[in-house]
Amino acid sequence: TGLLLAAHYTADTTLAFSSVAHMCRDVQFGWLIRNLHANGASLFFICIYLHIGRGIYYGSYLNKETWNIGVILLLTLMATAFVGYVLPWGQMS
């Protein structure tokens, strides 16, 4: 879904929000693609947090190298999500 959104996105700060609005209003099923993208990202993070909880429950954090790589991946995912949140240049961004 991100590639479909990127096809209609304009990376200019003055046009970014209007390109997102164009995607939702004028592109056929653009609103659906954007909602699938947003909800898919939320579902992905729910799965990540469940995976972390399972790792804590079963004591997987005892394997330090693997746990540290997981923490680095989590921080990378959070940074990527932040960038995706800021890209529309809307009121909440």
ABEGO torsion letter per residue (X at the ends): XAAAAAAABBABAAAAAAAAAAAAAABBGAAAAAAAAAAAAAAAAAAAAAAAAAAAAAGAAABAAAAAAAAAAAAAAAAAAAAAAAAAGBAAX
